[in-house]
Amino acid sequence: MTFNLKQQKNLAANAHSSRRRFLQIGLGATASLAMPNAFANILSQPERKLSLLNLHTGESLHATYWAEGQYQTSELKAINRILRDHRTGDIYHMDNNLIDMLNILHHKMNGKQPFHVISGYRSPKTNAKLSQHSNGVAKKSLHMQGKAIDIRLPGRQLSALRKSALNLHVGGVGYYPKSDFIHVDTGRVRHWG
């Protein structure tokens, strides 16, 4: 059987798509097996909520971002808006895994108040400006990809929040006690500070 060039490209694209889907399913299954039962219980709840207070804009939000078995688009948009770059006004899609991580962290800490947000999304322009004035700002920061946030949780010790974030074994955790916040992200597992 002979295929023309267009058919060959379609076959190759379908094979690549099938491999990618297989890998996604395999990675999802592996992640769920590796996830501690406590996390699985939190993520299997019928609703997932998140409360945030942006310290730079004064805006607060109480969002039910997961309901009826799916992410709620309007609530995720509201989260993206409150986590925008407050210097430029740029809004970016925040990583759903980061939002879920915050939900889990809030449950683990038995938080009663919203997370205080020091920094959510950062535009490349803002990140470049900040990195010129501080060696604590990565030039390729995950904040620019919507995969990082700097937070504190009122009513809970910063060291306890750091410890809970480290115990998740998900992404990076930075500790900034002098500035009274921790950094969490959905990059590779690592920690500093």
C-alpha positions in Angstrom: 0.0 0.0 0.0 1.4 3.4 -1.0 0.6 6.7 0.8 0.9 10.1 -0.7 2.9 12.8 1.2 -0.2 14.3 2.9 -1.4 10.9 4.1 2.1 10.1 5.5 2.1 13.4 7.4 -1.3 12.6 8.8 -0.2 9.2 9.9 2.9 10.6 11.6 0.9 13.3 13.3 -1.7 10.7 14.6 1.0 8.4 15.8 2.7 11.3 17.6 -0.6 12.4 19.1 -1.3 8.8 20.3 2.1 8.5 21.9 1.6 11.9 23.7 -1.8 10.9 24.9 -0.5 7.5 26.1 2.3 9.3 28.0 -0.1 11.8 29.6 -2.4 8.9 30.8 0.7 7.0 32.1 2.1 10.1 33.9 -1.3 10.9 35.4 -1.7 7.4 36.6 1.8 7.4 38.1 1.2 10.7 39.8 -2.0 9.5 41.3 -0.3 6.4 42.6 2.5 8.4 44.1 0.2 11.0 45.6 -0.3 10.6 49.4 -3.9 9.6 50.4 -4.4 12.9 52.2 -3.8 14.8 49.0 -6.0 12.4 46.9 -8.8 12.9 49.5 -8.6 16.7 49.2 -8.5 16.6 45.4 -11.4 14.2 45.3 -13.7 16.5 47.2 -16.8 17.7 45.3 -15.6 21.3 45.5 -12.2 23.0 45.7 -11.9 26.5 47.0 -9.3 29.1 47.3 -9.2 32.5 49.2 -6.7 35.1 48.3 -5.8 38.7 49.3 -3.5 40.6 47.0 -1.5 42.9 49.3 -0.6 45.3 46.4 -4.1 45.9 45.1 -6.1 45.2 48.2 -8.4 42.9 46.2 -9.7 39.7 47.8 -11.3 36.7 46.4 -13.1 33.6 47.6 -13.4 31.2 44.7 -14.9 27.8 44.2 -12.7 26.9 41.3 -13.6 23.2 41.0 -17.2 22.0 41.1 -19.3 19.4 39.3 -16.2 17.4 38.4 -14.4 20.2 36.5 -12.5 23.4 36.8 -14.8 26.5 36.7 -13.6 28.8 34.0 -15.1 32.0 35.4 -13.5 31.3 38.8 -10.1 30.5 37.3 -10.3 33.8 35.3 -11.0 35.6 38.6 -8.0 33.9 40.2 -5.9 34.9 37.2 -7.0 38.5 37.6 -6.2 38.8 41.3 -2.8 37.2 40.6 -2.0 39.5 37.7 1.2 41.6 37.5 0.1 44.5 39.6 2.8 46.7 38.1 1.7 46.3 34.4 -1.8 45.0 34.8 -0.9 42.0 32.6 -3.1 38.9 33.3 -1.8 35.4 32.6 -3.3 31.9 32.9 -2.0 30.5 36.3 -1.1 26.8 36.3 -4.0 24.8 37.6 -1.5 22.5 39.4 -0.3 25.6 41.4 -3.9 26.5 42.3 -4.5 22.9 43.5 -1.2 23.0 45.4 -2.4 26.1 47.2 -5.7 24.4 48.0 -3.9 21.4 49.5 -1.5 23.6 51.4 -4.4 25.6 52.9 -6.1 22.4 54.0 -2.9 21.0 55.5 -2.4 24.2 57.5 -6.0 24.3 58.5 -6.1 27.9 57.3 -8.9 30.1 58.4 -7.8 33.2 56.5 -7.0 33.8 52.9 -3.5 33.5 51.6 -1.7 36.9 51.4 -0.3 37.2 48.0 3.0 39.1 47.6 3.6 38.1 44.0 1.7 36.0 41.5 2.3 36.4 37.8 5.2 38.6 36.7 5.5 39.9 33.2 8.9 39.5 31.6 9.3 43.3 31.8 8.6 43.4 35.6 10.8 40.3 36.2 13.7 41.9 34.3 13.3 45.2 36.3 13.2 43.3 39.6 16.2 41.1 38.8 18.3 44.2 38.1 17.7 45.3 41.7 17.8 42.0 43.5 19.9 38.8 43.2 16.9 36.9 44.7 14.9 37.2 41.4 15.6 34.5 38.8 16.0 35.7 35.3 13.9 32.8 34.1 11.4 32.9 37.0 8.5 30.6 37.0 6.4 33.6 38.0 6.6 34.6 34.3 5.0 31.2 33.3 2.1 31.4 35.9 3.7 28.6 37.8 4.9 30.4 41.0 3.5 32.5 43.8 4.9 34.2 46.9 2.6 33.9 49.9 2.0 34.0 53.6 -0.9 32.7 55.7 -2.1 34.9 58.5 -2.5 33.0 61.8 0.1 30.4 60.9 3.9 30.6 61.4 5.9 31.1 58.3 8.2 28.2 59.3 5.2 25.9 59.6 3.9 26.9 56.2 7.3 26.3 54.7 7.5 22.8 56.3 4.0 21.9 55.0 5.0 23.1 51.5 8.2 21.0 51.6 6.2 18.0 52.8 4.1 18.1 49.6 7.2 17.1 47.6 5.9 19.1 44.7 7.8 21.9 43.0 10.1 24.5 44.6 9.9 26.0 48.0 11.8 29.2 48.9 11.9 30.6 52.4 12.2 34.3 53.0 11.7 34.9 56.7 13.1 38.5 56.7 10.5 39.4 54.1 7.8 37.2 55.7 6.8 35.0 52.8 7.5 31.7 51.1 7.7 31.0 47.4 6.0 27.9 46.0 6.0 26.7 42.4 5.2 23.8 40.2 8.7 23.4 38.7 11.2 20.7 39.7 11.4 19.7 43.4 13.9 21.8 45.2 14.2 24.2 48.1 16.3 27.2 49.3 16.4 29.7 52.1 
